[in-house]
Amino acid sequence: MRFMPSKARIRLWSTNVDNLNYVVGQIRNIAEKTGVNIRGPIPLPKGTMTVPVMRLPHGEGRKKWEKWEMRLHKRIIDLSADERAMRQLMRVKVPEDVYIEIELI
């Protein structure tokens, strides 16, 4: 007899929120079709990375700075670990800039 985990926690993060919402929508559709319980997507706080760069040419005068910013959007989805749902979840087309991590609990 094999032990099947009862829940799968899916962590998603991306710099492009539209692609992230597209993948979340696909996961929701799978959950609705298979009839498994879903909790989420739970939006996590947005991570912001700021890099100050000196603007060229700055010469001998004042120093001028540009600030480049990258925002990281994150979501968590909890889903019942049904075998049919997990097989369909593995077939989801994920864009290159969306990262996904699945943990069985």
C-alpha positions in Angstrom: 0.0 0.0 0.0 1.4 3.3 -1.1 1.1 6.5 0.9 -0.4 9.4 -1.2 0.1 12.9 0.2 -3.1 14.7 0.9 -2.1 18.2 -0.3 0.1 19.9 -2.9 1.5 23.4 -2.3 2.3 25.3 -5.5 4.5 28.3 -5.3 4.7 30.6 -8.3 6.8 33.7 -8.9 7.5 35.9 -11.9 8.5 39.4 -13.0 5.6 39.5 -15.4 2.2 39.6 -13.6 0.2 38.8 -16.7 2.0 35.5 -17.4 1.7 34.7 -13.7 -2.0 35.2 -13.8 -2.3 33.1 -16.9 -0.7 30.1 -15.3 -2.8 30.6 -12.1 -5.9 30.6 -14.3 -4.8 27.3 -15.9 -4.3 25.7 -12.5 -7.8 26.9 -11.4 -9.4 25.4 -14.5 -7.7 22.0 -13.8 -9.0 22.1 -10.2 -12.6 22.9 -11.4 -12.6 20.2 -14.1 -11.2 17.5 -11.7 -13.3 18.6 -8.8 -10.5 18.9 -6.3 -10.4 21.4 -3.4 -8.4 24.5 -4.1 -7.3 27.3 -1.8 -5.8 30.3 -3.4 -4.2 31.9 -5.2 -2.9 33.7 -2.2 -0.9 36.8 -3.3 2.3 37.3 -1.3 4.0 40.6 -0.7 5.7 41.9 -3.9 9.5 41.8 -3.7 11.3 44.9 -5.1 15.0 45.0 -6.1 16.4 48.4 -6.7 19.8 49.0 -8.3 21.2 52.6 -8.3 23.4 53.2 -11.4 25.4 56.4 -12.1 24.2 58.1 -15.3 26.8 58.6 -18.0 28.4 60.9 -18.8 28.9 62.3 -15.4 32.3 64.0 -15.9 33.5 66.2 -13.1 30.2 67.9 -12.3 27.3 66.6 -10.3 26.7 62.9 -10.0 23.3 61.9 -11.4 21.8 58.5 -10.6 19.2 56.3 -12.3 17.4 53.7 -10.3 16.5 50.4 -12.0 13.8 48.4 -10.4 12.6 44.9 -10.8 9.4 43.6 -9.1 8.9 40.0 -8.2 5.2 38.9 -8.0 4.5 35.7 -5.9 1.4 33.4 -5.4 0.7 30.3 -3.4 -2.0 27.7 -4.2 -3.0 24.8 -2.0 -4.6 22.0 -3.9 -5.8 18.4 -2.9 -3.3 16.0 -4.4 -5.5 13.9 -6.6 -3.7 11.7 -9.1 -5.7 13.0 -12.1 -5.2 16.6 -11.1 -1.5 16.2 -10.6 -1.0 14.6 -14.0 -2.8 17.4 -15.7 -0.9 19.9 -13.6 2.4 18.5 -15.0 1.2 19.3 -18.6 0.5 23.0 -17.9 2.4 25.2 -20.4 4.5 27.5 -18.2 6.1 30.6 -19.9 9.9 31.1 -19.5 9.6 34.0 -17.0 7.3 32.1 -14.6 8.9 29.9 -12.0 6.9 27.1 -10.4 7.7 24.9 -7.4 5.4 22.0 -6.3 5.7 20.6 -2.8 3.7 17.5 -1.7 2.6 17.8 2.0 
